Amino acid sequence: MSNLSMLRENLEMPFTPLHLLPALAFYFIFFRKIHSFAFFSATLLIDIEPALYIIFNVPIPQIPLIFGGYNPDGLHIVTHNFFGIVLIVAPAISILAKILEKKRKFWLRILRNARWVDYPLKTVFLSALLGAFIHLGWDLTINEDINMAFPFFYMPNIFVNHQVLDLVWNSSLVVIALSFIFSLKLRESPFRKVP
C-alpha cells in the first residue's frame, strides 16, 4: 500500500493538533501537578512517526515481531503502543524537557509574568507518559493499524469506534470550558505556569 493511499485511508483521523482537545481538558483540571512542556509535547510529538511516512515519504518498514511474523503495514507502528510510549516517546520527551529547562532565564524573559515551577524528573516522565497515553487513547478509537502487542506479536485494535471519537471530541470541549472556569476560581491561571 502506498503512502498516499494510506493518507487517504486515514483522512478521518483527527489532525495532530486536535489531540490537544482531550489533553487540554485533562490539563486544566490537573495543571498544578503536570509538567506542561512534557505533557503537551508527548501529546503532539508521538505523531512524528506517521508524519515521516506521509510528509517525508519515508518507506514504511517491515518490522519483524519477536514471536514471529511481521507487523502489518500502517502509519502507527512503533510509537502508537504501550512499548513505544514507555521506552521511546516518554524518555525522549523527558530528556528534551530537562535540556530546555537549562534555559530557564531565556524562557522567563520571553514569557513575562510566568511562574516557574521546578518538577523532578519522575514528574516530567509521568507527564510525558500521560500526554502520550491520552493521544493513544483517542487514536485507538480511530486507527485500525495500531498493534496493541507490538513488538511481541500482532494483536488487532478492537477499540475502533467512531461514536466514541465524537464523544471524546464533544465532551472535551465541555470539560475544557468547565475546568478553565474552575481554574480561574482558584485564582491561578494554567497559562502562567512554566514549564
C-alpha positions in Angstrom: 0.0 0.0 0.0 1.5 3.4 -1.0 1.9 6.2 1.5 -0.6 8.3 -0.5 -3.3 5.6 -0.3 -2.6 5.3 3.5 -3.0 9.0 3.8 -6.4 8.9 2.1 -7.4 6.0 4.3 -6.5 7.9 7.4 -8.1 11.3 6.5 -10.9 10.8 9.1 -8.2 10.6 11.8 -8.0 13.9 13.8 -5.3 16.2 12.6 -2.5 16.0 15.2 -3.2 19.4 16.8 -6.8 18.3 17.5 -5.3 15.9 20.0 -4.9 19.0 22.2 -8.6 19.0 23.0 -8.7 16.0 25.3 -5.2 16.9 26.6 -6.4 20.5 27.4 -9.5 19.1 29.2 -7.2 17.0 31.4 -4.6 19.7 31.8 -6.9 22.4 33.0 -8.0 20.1 35.9 -4.6 18.9 37.0 -2.3 21.7 35.7 -0.5 22.2 39.0 0.8 18.6 39.1 1.7 18.3 35.4 4.9 19.4 33.6 3.2 21.2 30.8 6.0 21.1 28.2 6.5 17.3 28.6 2.7 16.7 28.6 1.8 18.7 25.5 5.0 17.7 23.6 4.2 14.0 24.1 0.6 14.6 23.0 1.8 16.1 19.7 5.2 14.6 19.0 4.0 11.0 19.2 2.8 11.6 15.6 6.3 12.1 14.3 6.3 8.6 13.1 3.1 8.9 10.8 4.5 12.3 9.7 7.7 10.7 8.5 5.7 8.2 6.3 3.2 10.8 5.0 5.1 14.1 4.7 8.7 12.9 4.1 7.8 9.8 2.2 9.9 7.6 4.4 9.2 4.0 3.4 7.0 2.1 5.9 9.3 -0.5 7.4 8.6 -4.2 7.6 9.2 -4.9 11.3 9.7 -8.5 12.4 7.8 -9.3 15.6 9.6 -11.2 18.5 7.3 -14.2 18.4 7.1 -14.5 14.7 5.7 -12.7 11.7 5.8 -9.1 10.7 3.8 -6.1 11.9 1.2 -5.2 9.3 1.7 -2.1 7.3 0.3 1.1 8.8 1.2 4.6 9.9 1.1 3.8 13.6 3.7 1.1 14.1 6.4 2.0 16.6 5.2 4.9 18.7 1.5 4.2 19.0 1.6 1.3 21.5 2.5 0.8 25.1 6.0 -0.3 24.3 6.8 2.7 22.1 5.3 5.2 24.6 7.1 3.8 27.7 10.5 3.1 26.0 10.7 5.7 23.2 8.3 8.6 23.5 8.3 9.4 27.2 12.1 9.1 27.7 12.8 11.2 24.6 10.4 13.9 25.7 11.7 13.9 29.3 15.3 14.3 28.1 14.2 17.2 25.8 12.2 18.8 28.6 15.2 18.7 31.0 17.5 20.1 28.4 15.1 23.0 27.7 14.8 23.7 31.4 18.5 24.6 31.4 17.5 27.8 29.5 15.2 29.0 32.4 16.3 32.6 32.2 15.6 32.7 28.4 12.0 31.3 28.9 11.2 33.7 31.7 12.4 36.6 29.6 10.1 35.6 26.8 7.2 34.5 28.9 6.9 37.6 31.2 4.7 37.3 34.3 5.1 33.5 34.1 5.7 31.5 37.3 8.4 28.9 37.0 7.8 25.6 38.7 10.6 23.0 39.2 9.5 19.4 38.7 11.5 16.3 39.4 12.4 14.0 36.5 9.8 11.5 37.7 7.0 14.1 37.3 8.4 15.1 33.9 8.4 11.4 32.8 4.9 10.8 34.1 3.6 13.9 32.4 5.1 12.7 29.1 3.5 9.3 29.6 0.2 10.8 30.4 0.2 13.1 27.3 1.2 10.2 25.0 -1.4 7.9 26.5 -4.2 10.5 26.1 -3.2 10.7 22.4 -3.1 6.9 22.1 -6.4 6.5 23.8 -8.1 8.7 21.3 -6.3 7.2 18.4 -7.5 3.7 19.5 -11.0 4.8 18.6 -9.9 5.7 15.1 -7.0 3.8 13.7 -7.2 0.1 12.9 -3.4 -0.1 12.2 -2.4 0.1 15.9 -0.8 -3.1 17.1 -1.6 -3.4 20.8 1.1 -6.1 21.4 4.0 -4.5 19.4 6.9 -5.7 19.2 5.9 -9.1 20.5 3.1 -10.3 18.3 0.2 -8.9 16.3 -2.9 -8.0 18.3 -5.5 -6.1 16.3 -7.0 -2.9 17.6 -10.5 -3.8 18.8 -11.4 -0.4 20.1 -12.2 1.4 16.8 -15.5 3.2 17.4 -16.4 6.4 15.7 -19.1 7.2 18.1 -16.5 7.2 20.9 -14.4 9.5 18.7 -17.2 12.0 18.6 -18.0 11.6 22.3 -14.3 12.4 23.2 -14.4 15.4 20.9 -17.6 16.9 22.3 -17.0 16.1 25.9 -13.5 17.6 25.7 -15.0 20.9 24.6 -17.4 20.9 27.6 -14.7 19.8 30.1 -12.2 22.4 28.7 -14.7 25.2 29.4 -15.7 24.0 32.8 -12.2 23.2 34.0 -10.9 26.5 32.8 -13.6 28.4 34.7 -12.8 26.3 37.8 -9.1 27.1 37.5 -9.9 30.8 37.4 -11.9 30.4 40.6 -8.7 29.1 42.2 -7.2 32.4 41.2 -4.4 30.7 39.4 -4.1 30.7 35.6 -3.0 27.5 33.9 -1.3 29.6 31.3 1.1 31.4 33.6 2.9 28.3 34.8 6.2 27.3 33.2 7.2 24.7 32.2 
